């Protein structure tokens, strides 16, 4: 009995690991099969997350239309994808020049996108613009620019593609948004406002599109980074994030979010939160215990002011 007890826990852990591995493998295969031969449009494909989404959808056999505002970077992404792809199981990506913040040009870009294959099965609104600073230090012009990139741009493109989906009574629209569309973080007012607005629009769109069998999903990651970093000693963020939001600044890797976007296409889940436990808890605390949330955020502001005065 003693020997069995010694080996029982390792064997149990091994068994659980095998089950998890098999489950994740099955999910991955199902997700890949769901996008095979589908026309998938990815905006801002040249960003870190855009490149990862392009990679996973391309390897899954999707017919990609990659959008970005720099032609040289689009070509570099194109070369990177086809250099490692199996031509017998993948399609050659098509490229469309698109600056999502240029609202006047989006209609023309949408026509070019539709001309690639004649339809769009999956539209992934990935483009985004960030800004950080105190409210009084951000100009109204910059506020409007952020709103164009994060709100008016995605909804303008979506409205341009929608008639094609409605006429075919099929399609998927995915908004890669942000956890800041659900909770506001100090010194990111313009960014958070644009993300709140986008989330509200696509929530309404979801309900309206049900009669046409068009699914609408929002993927809300926390801070997306390509590496993990720690707040510098003495930095005010090292205090407030350490007590409550620290995991949010560490963020999630683009590959992790891209895999979640792929799975969302397969599962058609309406809302996805990609975040570590602490920012997840922040969303729930903001919803059910707002006074506590606001108190913690306020304490961070006081800590920042104190640090600035000491320096």
Secondary structure, DSSP 8 states (H G I E B T S, - for coil): -HHHHHHHHHHHHHHHHHHHHHHHHHHHHHHHHHHTT-EEEETTTTSHHHHHHHHHHHHTT-EEEEEES-HHHHHHHHHHHHHHS-TTT----EEEE--TT-HHHHHHHHHHHHHHHS--SEEEE-------S-GGGS-HHHHHHHHIIIIIHHHHHHHHHHHHHHHHT-EEEEEE--GGGTS--TT-HHHHHHHHHHHHHHHHHHHHHGGGTEEEEEEEES-EESS-----TT-THHHHIIIIIHHHHH-EEHHHHHHHHHHHHHH--SEEEE--HHHHHHHHHHHH-HHHHHHHHHHHHHHHHHHHHH-
